[in-house]
């Protein structure tokens, strides 16, 4: 079994952990994030940022979409422009095509993460190099929760790696097996349509498509 779907802890431990986390929660209004997640539901998430340093760079857009079973609920999506506190560099604009004037009408970061948390609820998160997005969001979320996002996190590139690793002949199955994890490679290999990249909602939808396809290929549906 993949390390990403290891046995879950006992129910009593989950209840104790939830009680402890809610007790120490920064703002009680977000206690719903620790409820048992809806069955067979996830949220695919992506953020566009001014750079790749979680300590100094800023979020400029957030895209999220709900997944139920094998359906992507594009009618239930979140698409937010976030007004950065600092300006955006020319390099940043070249990547995500969001200029300062485009972001001037965006919402403050704290409001954006509040809306995101209400959208996610207690659903597990799905992403491509999700650790980076979670780290970027964590700077705004920590003061509200006293912790980062508490949901289970599922990394699509890791699911893809496990899937491709299983297909290797035994003599190639070693810990450092080289597998191309670039997102465009992943999408082409899974025969999935690619949307315009570096758009938060487009990227979230593509992540959702890859997640559903990989679950099917791995026999998890």
N, C-alpha and C positions, 0 to 999 in steps of 0.2 A: 504493500500500500504506500502511496506517496506520502512523504513527510508532511505535505500540506493538508492531508486529510487523516491525520493520526487520530487515535481514539480520543474522544472528548473526556474531560475530567468528570468525576462523579457529580450527580445532581446536587448533593448536599454541599459540595465544595463550590459549585457555581453560585448557589444561593448565598453562601457565606461571603464569597467574593463580591457579589452584587451588593449585599448589605453594606460591606465595608466601603466600597467605592461610592455608593450613594450617600453614606454618612459623611464622607469627607468631600463631597462634591462642592465646588465653588458656588454654583448657582443652582438651587434645587429645581428650577423650572426644566432643567435638562435631565432629570431623573429618568425620563422615558427612554433615553439612549441605552439604559441598562436593562430594559425589559427583554424577555425572550424574543428573538427575531421572528418575523412572520415566516412561515414555512415556505421554502423554495423561492425565496426572494433575495435579491442583492441590489446594490447600487454601483454602477460603473462611474468612475470619477476621473476627471483630468483637470489640471490647472495650467494656465499659461503664466509665465513669470518674466521679470525683467532680467533674469540671469539664473545661474545655477548654484548660487551660494545661499543656503537657507537662512544664514545669519544676517545677511545684508540686503539681499534682493527682495523684491515684492511681487505679490500676486496681482495680475492685471485682469484675469478672467477665470471663471470657474464653470465647468460643464459637468453635469451629472444626469444620469438616466436610470430609471428603474428597470430591473429584469425580473420577470415572473416566469418560472419554469424555462421554457425555450422561447419566450416572447420578450422583445425589447419594447417597452412602453414609451415610445417617443412622445406620446401625448402627455406623459408624466415626466417631464424633464425640467431641469434647472439650468438656466443660462444667465450668468451674471457678469457684467463688467464691473471691475473694481478700481476705484480711483486711488492711484498710488500716492504716497506722501511725498516721494521724490519724483523727479522727472524720469522719462524713459530714454534710454540711449538709442542712438541710430542702429546699433547692432541688434538691440531688442526689437525695434520696429521692423527690421528686415525679416526677423523670424516670424513674429505673430501678426505683423501688419496693423498693430494698434498704436496710433499716434497719441500724443498728449491731448490733442483736441477730441479724439475719439473717446478717451477715458475721462474727460472732464465731466461728463454726465454720469459717470459710474457712481456706485454706492461706496461708502466707506468700508474698509476691510472688516471691521467688527460686525457691521450689519450683515455683510455677505456671509461670514461664517455662521452667524446665528441662523440665517435662512437655510444655509446648507445643512446644519445639524437637524433642523426640523424636517428637512426633505429626506435626509438619510434615515432618521429614526434609529432603530436598533439593527437595521439590516447590515449584513457583512459588506465590506467594500471590495471592489474589484478594480484593478488598475494595471498599467504598464509602467514599471519602475515606480510603483505606488509609494515606496518609501520616501521618495523625494517630495511628492505632493503632500503627503502626510506631515513631513517635516516643515514644509512651507506653511501649511495651515496651523501647525502646532503653536507657532508664535502668538497667534491671535486666540486660539482655543484654550491654551493653558490657563490664562487668567480667568476664563469663564468656568472651566471644569476642575482646575487644579490638576490636570493631566492632559494627555493627548487624546485623540479620538479612540474610544474604547472598543469599537467594533472589531470583529475578526477581519483580517485583511488577506486578500487572495491575490497573488502576483501572477499575472498572465504569462510573463516570460518564464517563470519557474514551471508553470504547468506545461508550457510548450517544451521546455528543456526536458522534463521528465518523459513527455510523450515521444520526443525524438530519440532520447537515450534508449528507451525500450526497443526501438527499431534497429539499433546498432547490432552488428554481429557480436558474439561474446568477446572476441579478442579485442574489440574496440571499446568495450564497456569499462572504462576506467574513470576515476573521479574527475580528471581534467579533460574529458572528452570535449573536443571543440565543436560547438553547435552555434550557428549564426543566429543570434537573438535580436537582430535588428527588426524593428516593427514592420517595415516594408517587406522584409524577407518572410516573416511570420505570416503576414496577411496573404502574400502570394502563395506560400506553401499550403495554407489552409483553403486556398481558392475562394477568398472572400473579397468583395468589392472594397476598394480603397476610396475614402473621401479625402477632401483637401486637408492636408495635415496642418498642425500648429493652430488649429481652431479647437478650443476646449470641448465644445459639444460634439463636433465631428470625431475627435479623438476618443471621447467617452463612448460614443456609439460604436466605433470600430473595436474598442476594447470589449464591449458587450458582445459583439458578434464573435470575436475570437474566443471569448470565454464559453459561450454556448456551444460553438463548434468543438472546442477541446473537450468539454464535458461529454459530448456525444461520442467523440473518438475514443475517449478513455472509458466508455461504458458506464458513465455515471448518471445517465438519464434513462 
